[in-house]
């Protein structure tokens, strides 16, 4: 039940575990540093055209044609 403009506490016992979101770049960096797993957006503006093309080719070799 709401009282005024203040939201009420979660009614579900799992509500206290609800997250506040995540920093996707931090998760990707952690994956790279800890496990050698690289997650890259082929259209990342920080990469050159040749970098993006290489990533696209590797993705297609491993997984087949993608959305791009």
N, C-alpha and C positions, 0 to 999 in steps of 0.2 A: 504494500500500500504506500502511495506517495503522500508526503506531507509537505505542502508548499512546493518549492522548486527543487528541493533536495531529493535525489533518487533514493529509493529504499535499498536496504541491503539485499543481496541475492537470496532468493528463496531456496535455491538448489544448493546442497552442500558442496558441489563441485564449482560453484560460482566463484569462490575465493581463489581458484586456480586459473581463472580466465586471464589470459595474457594481455599485454598492452601493445602487442605488435612486435615485430622483429626488424632488425637492421639487416636487410638481405645482403648488402655488400660485406658486412662483418661475418655473416654466416659463410659466404663464399670464400672469404679470405681464410677463415678458420679451417674450412674443408681442404683448401690448398696446402696450408701450412702443416696441418695435422695428418692428413691422409693422402695427399697428392692428388686430390680430386679437383678438377678444374671445371667450373661452371661459367660459361661465357655466352653473352648475347652476341650473335653474329653481327648485329647492327650497332654494337657499342661505339659511340662517337669518339671514345678515347683511342680506338684502334685505326690503323691505316687501312686503305682498301686491300692491300696485299695481306695484312693480318686477317682481315675478315674473310677473304677468299680462302686462305689456308684453313681457317677454322671451319668454313663451310665444307671444304673438301674432306677434311677429317671426319666431320659429322656424317656426310654422305657415305663415306667408306665404312664407318662403323654401324650406322643406323638406317641408311637409305635416304632417299630424297626427303627434304624437310619442307617447311612452309615457305621458305624464302627462295 
